[in-house]
């Protein structure tokens, strides 16, 4: 079975808005657990994250390229945010 690569966007309430984080992985559940345990990327530590979006890619290169584009697409990430409380 071929390995799958995923690009994901996480969201966390921050003040009056939302903070998003975009990354890629081969294990969505494991990576999500690490982020919420404070063992993920430095930018995600100390927050409670929820999945906002994920997509599957056939190669690492494709996933990393898509991650690069999503990080620069603020409009798309803003459209994923849940309604404000």
MODELLER restraints for C-alpha pairs under 7 A, 6 or more apart:
rsr = mdl.restraints
at = mdl.atoms
rsr.add(forms.Gaussian(group=physical.xy_distance, feature=features.Distance(at['CA:4:A'], at['CA:26:A']), mean=5.96, stdev=0.5))
rsr.add(forms.Gaussian(group=physical.xy_distance, feature=features.Distance(at['CA:4:A'], at['CA:56:A']), mean=6.60, stdev=0.5))
rsr.add(forms.Gaussian(group=physical.xy_distance, feature=features.Distance(at['CA:4:A'], at['CA:57:A']), mean=6.24, stdev=0.5))
rsr.add(forms.Gaussian(group=physical.xy_distance, feature=features.Distance(at['CA:4:A'], at['CA:58:A']), mean=5.70, stdev=0.5))
rsr.add(forms.Gaussian(group=physical.xy_distance, feature=features.Distance(at['CA:5:A'], at['CA:25:A']), mean=5.83, stdev=0.5))
rsr.add(forms.Gaussian(group=physical.xy_distance, feature=features.Distance(at['CA:5:A'], at['CA:26:A']), mean=4.69, stdev=0.5))
rsr.add(forms.Gaussian(group=physical.xy_distance, feature=features.Distance(at['CA:5:A'], at['CA:56:A']), mean=5.77, stdev=0.5))
rsr.add(forms.Gaussian(group=physical.xy_distance, feature=features.Distance(at['CA:5:A'], at['CA:57:A']), mean=5.13, stdev=0.5))
rsr.add(forms.Gaussian(group=physical.xy_distance, feature=features.Distance(at['CA:5:A'], at['CA:58:A']), mean=6.24, stdev=0.5))
rsr.add(forms.Gaussian(group=physical.xy_distance, feature=features.Distance(at['CA:5:A'], at['CA:59:A']), mean=6.23, stdev=0.5))
rsr.add(forms.Gaussian(group=physical.xy_distance, feature=features.Distance(at['CA:5:A'], at['CA:60:A']), mean=5.94, stdev=0.5))
rsr.add(forms.Gaussian(group=physical.xy_distance, feature=features.Distance(at['CA:5:A'], at['CA:63:A']), mean=6.08, stdev=0.5))
rsr.add(forms.Gaussian(group=physical.xy_distance, feature=features.Distance(at['CA:6:A'], at['CA:24:A']), mean=5.37, stdev=0.5))
rsr.add(forms.Gaussian(group=physical.xy_distance, feature=features.Distance(at['CA:6:A'], at['CA:25:A']), mean=5.29, stdev=0.5))
rsr.add(forms.Gaussian(group=physical.xy_distance, feature=features.Distance(at['CA:6:A'], at['CA:26:A']), mean=5.94, stdev=0.5))
rsr.add(forms.Gaussian(group=physical.xy_distance, feature=features.Distance(at['CA:6:A'], at['CA:54:A']), mean=6.64, stdev=0.5))
rsr.add(forms.Gaussian(group=physical.xy_distance, feature=features.Distance(at['CA:6:A'], at['CA:55:A']), mean=5.59, stdev=0.5))
rsr.add(forms.Gaussian(group=physical.xy_distance, feature=features.Distance(at['CA:6:A'], at['CA:56:A']), mean=4.55, stdev=0.5))
rsr.add(forms.Gaussian(group=physical.xy_distance, feature=features.Distance(at['CA:6:A'], at['CA:57:A']), mean=5.91, stdev=0.5))
rsr.add(forms.Gaussian(group=physical.xy_distance, feature=features.Distance(at['CA:6:A'], at['CA:63:A']), mean=6.16, stdev=0.5))
rsr.add(forms.Gaussian(group=physical.xy_distance, feature=features.Distance(at['CA:7:A'], at['CA:23:A']), mean=5.78, stdev=0.5))
rsr.add(forms.Gaussian(group=physical.xy_distance, feature=features.Distance(at['CA:7:A'], at['CA:24:A']), mean=4.27, stdev=0.5))
rsr.add(forms.Gaussian(group=physical.xy_distance, feature=features.Distance(at['CA:7:A'], at['CA:25:A']), mean=6.61, stdev=0.5))
rsr.add(forms.Gaussian(group=physical.xy_distance, feature=features.Distance(at['CA:7:A'], at['CA:54:A']), mean=5.55, stdev=0.5))
rsr.add(forms.Gaussian(group=physical.xy_distance, feature=features.Distance(at['CA:7:A'], at['CA:55:A']), mean=5.46, stdev=0.5))
rsr.add(forms.Gaussian(group=physical.xy_distance, feature=features.Distance(at['CA:7:A'], at['CA:56:A']), mean=6.60, stdev=0.5))
rsr.add(forms.Gaussian(group=physical.xy_distance, feature=features.Distance(at['CA:7:A'], at['CA:63:A']), mean=5.79, stdev=0.5))
rsr.add(forms.Gaussian(group=physical.xy_distance, feature=features.Distance(at['CA:7:A'], at['CA:67:A']), mean=6.00, stdev=0.5))
rsr.add(forms.Gaussian(group=physical.xy_distance, feature=features.Distance(at['CA:8:A'], at['CA:22:A']), mean=5.69, stdev=0.5))
rsr.add(forms.Gaussian(group=physical.xy_distance, feature=features.Distance(at['CA:8:A'], at['CA:23:A']), mean=5.56, stdev=0.5))
rsr.add(forms.Gaussian(group=physical.xy_distance, feature=features.Distance(at['CA:8:A'], at['CA:24:A']), mean=6.08, stdev=0.5))
rsr.add(forms.Gaussian(group=physical.xy_distance, feature=features.Distance(at['CA:8:A'], at['CA:53:A']), mean=5.48, stdev=0.5))
rsr.add(forms.Gaussian(group=physical.xy_distance, feature=features.Distance(at['CA:8:A'], at['CA:54:A']), mean=4.16, stdev=0.5))
rsr.add(forms.Gaussian(group=physical.xy_distance, feature=features.Distance(at['CA:8:A'], at['CA:55:A']), mean=6.55, stdev=0.5))
rsr.add(forms.Gaussian(group=physical.xy_distance, feature=features.Distance(at['CA:9:A'], at['CA:20:A']), mean=6.58, stdev=0.5))
rsr.add(forms.Gaussian(group=physical.xy_distance, feature=features.Distance(at['CA:9:A'], at['CA:21:A']), mean=5.56, stdev=0.5))
rsr.add(forms.Gaussian(group=physical.xy_distance, feature=features.Distance(at['CA:9:A'], at['CA:22:A']), mean=4.46, stdev=0.5))
rsr.add(forms.Gaussian(group=physical.xy_distance, feature=features.Distance(at['CA:9:A'], at['CA:23:A']), mean=6.65, stdev=0.5))
rsr.add(forms.Gaussian(group=physical.xy_distance, feature=features.Distance(at['CA:9:A'], at['CA:51:A']), mean=6.32, stdev=0.5))
rsr.add(forms.Gaussian(group=physical.xy_distance, feature=features.Distance(at['CA:9:A'], at['CA:52:A']), mean=5.51, stdev=0.5))
rsr.add(forms.Gaussian(group=physical.xy_distance, feature=features.Distance(at['CA:9:A'], at['CA:53:A']), mean=5.06, stdev=0.5))
rsr.add(forms.Gaussian(group=physical.xy_distance, feature=features.Distance(at['CA:9:A'], at['CA:54:A']), mean=6.39, stdev=0.5))
rsr.add(forms.Gaussian(group=physical.xy_distance, feature=features.Distance(at['CA:10:A'], at['CA:20:A']), mean=5.45, stdev=0.5))
rsr.add(forms.Gaussian(group=physical.xy_distance, feature=features.Distance(at['CA:10:A'], at['CA:21:A']), mean=5.08, stdev=0.5))
rsr.add(forms.Gaussian(group=physical.xy_distance, feature=features.Distance(at['CA:10:A'], at['CA:22:A']), mean=6.41, stdev=0.5))
rsr.add(forms.Gaussian(group=physical.xy_distance, feature=features.Distance(at['CA:10:A'], at['CA:49:A']), mean=6.00, stdev=0.5))
rsr.add(forms.Gaussian(group=physical.xy_distance, feature=features.Distance(at['CA:10:A'], at['CA:50:A']), mean=5.52, stdev=0.5))
rsr.add(forms.Gaussian(group=physical.xy_distance, feature=features.Distance(at['CA:10:A'], at['CA:51:A']), mean=4.70, stdev=0.5))
rsr.add(forms.Gaussian(group=physical.xy_distance, feature=features.Distance(at['CA:10:A'], at['CA:52:A']), mean=5.32, stdev=0.5))
rsr.add(forms.Gaussian(group=physical.xy_distance, feature=features.Distance(at['CA:11:A'], at['CA:18:A']), mean=6.50, stdev=0.5))
rsr.add(forms.Gaussian(group=physical.xy_distance, feature=features.Distance(at['CA:11:A'], at['CA:19:A']), mean=5.66, stdev=0.5))
rsr.add(forms.Gaussian(group=physical.xy_distance, feature=features.Distance(at['CA:11:A'], at['CA:20:A']), mean=4.47, stdev=0.5))
rsr.add(forms.Gaussian(group=physical.xy_distance, feature=features.Distance(at['CA:11:A'], at['CA:21:A']), mean=6.47, stdev=0.5))
rsr.add(forms.Gaussian(group=physical.xy_distance, feature=features.Distance(at['CA:11:A'], at['CA:49:A']), mean=5.48, stdev=0.5))
rsr.add(forms.Gaussian(group=physical.xy_distance, feature=features.Distance(at['CA:11:A'], at['CA:50:A']), mean=5.38, stdev=0.5))
rsr.add(forms.Gaussian(group=physical.xy_distance, feature=features.Distance(at['CA:11:A'], at['CA:51:A']), mean=6.42, stdev=0.5))
rsr.add(forms.Gaussian(group=physical.xy_distance, feature=features.Distance(at['CA:11:A'], at['CA:52:A']), mean=6.12, stdev=0.5))
rsr.add(forms.Gaussian(group=physical.xy_distance, feature=features.Distance(at['CA:11:A'], at['CA:81:A']), mean=6.99, stdev=0.5))
rsr.add(forms.Gaussian(group=physical.xy_distance, feature=features.Distance(at['CA:12:A'], at['CA:18:A']), mean=5.57, stdev=0.5))
rsr.add(forms.Gaussian(group=physical.xy_distance, feature=features.Distance(at['CA:12:A'], at['CA:19:A']), mean=5.24, stdev=0.5))
rsr.add(forms.Gaussian(group=physical.xy_distance, feature=features.Distance(at['CA:12:A'], at['CA:20:A']), mean=6.45, stdev=0.5))
rsr.add(forms.Gaussian(group=physical.xy_distance, feature=features.Distance(at['CA:12:A'], at['CA:47:A']), mean=6.74, stdev=0.5))
rsr.add(forms.Gaussian(group=physical.xy_distance, feature=features.Distance(at['CA:12:A'], at['CA:48:A']), mean=6.09, stdev=0.5))
rsr.add(forms.Gaussian(group=physical.xy_distance, feature=features.Distance(at['CA:12:A'], at['CA:49:A']), mean=4.93, stdev=0.5))
rsr.add(forms.Gaussian(group=physical.xy_distance, feature=features.Distance(at['CA:12:A'], at['CA:50:A']), mean=6.53, stdev=0.5))
rsr.add(forms.Gaussian(group=physical.xy_distance, feature=features.Distance(at['CA:13:A'], at['CA:19:A']), mean=6.19, stdev=0.5))
rsr.add(forms.Gaussian(group=physical.xy_distance, feature=features.Distance(at['CA:18:A'], at['CA:81:A']), mean=6.94, stdev=0.5))
rsr.add(forms.Gaussian(group=physical.xy_distance, feature=features.Distance(at['CA:22:A'], at['CA:67:A']), mean=6.60, stdev=0.5))
rsr.add(forms.Gaussian(group=physical.xy_distance, feature=features.Distance(at['CA:22:A'], at['CA:71:A']), mean=6.19, stdev=0.5))
rsr.add(forms.Gaussian(group=physical.xy_distance, feature=features.Distance(at['CA:23:A'], at['CA:67:A']), mean=6.15, stdev=0.5))
rsr.add(forms.Gaussian(group=physical.xy_distance, feature=features.Distance(at['CA:24:A'], at['CA:63:A']), mean=6.44, stdev=0.5))
rsr.add(forms.Gaussian(group=physical.xy_distance, feature=features.Distance(at['CA:24:A'], at['CA:64:A']), mean=6.63, stdev=0.5))
rsr.add(forms.Gaussian(group=physical.xy_distance, feature=features.Distance(at['CA:24:A'], at['CA:67:A']), mean=6.61, stdev=0.5))
rsr.add(forms.Gaussian(group=physical.xy_distance, feature=features.Distance(at['CA:25:A'], at['CA:31:A']), mean=6.95, stdev=0.5))
rsr.add(forms.Gaussian(group=physical.xy_distance, feature=features.Distance(at['CA:34:A'], at['CA:40:A']), mean=4.97, stdev=0.5))
rsr.add(forms.Gaussian(group=physical.xy_distance, feature=features.Distance(at['CA:35:A'], at['CA:41:A']), mean=6.86, stdev=0.5))
rsr.add(forms.Gaussian(group=physical.xy_distance, feature=features.Distance(at['CA:35:A'], at['CA:44:A']), mean=6.05, stdev=0.5))
rsr.add(forms.Gaussian(group=physical.xy_distance, feature=features.Distance(at['CA:35:A'], at['CA:45:A']), mean=6.73, stdev=0.5))
rsr.add(forms.Gaussian(group=physical.xy_distance, feature=features.Distance(at['CA:36:A'], at['CA:47:A']), mean=6.83, stdev=0.5))
rsr.add(forms.Gaussian(group=physical.xy_distance, feature=features.Distance(at['CA:36:A'], at['CA:48:A']), mean=5.78, stdev=0.5))
rsr.add(forms.Gaussian(group=physical.xy_distance, feature=features.Distance(at['CA:36:A'], at['CA:49:A']), mean=6.18, stdev=0.5))
rsr.add(forms.Gaussian(group=physical.xy_distance, feature=features.Distance(at['CA:38:A'], at['CA:45:A']), mean=4.55, stdev=0.5))
rsr.add(forms.Gaussian(group=physical.xy_distance, feature=features.Distance(at['CA:38:A'], at['CA:46:A']), mean=6.11, stdev=0.5))
rsr.add(forms.Gaussian(group=physical.xy_distance, feature=features.Distance(at['CA:52:A'], at['CA:80:A']), mean=6.05, stdev=0.5))
rsr.add(forms.Gaussian(group=physical.xy_distance, feature=features.Distance(at['CA:57:A'], at['CA:63:A']), mean=5.60, stdev=0.5))
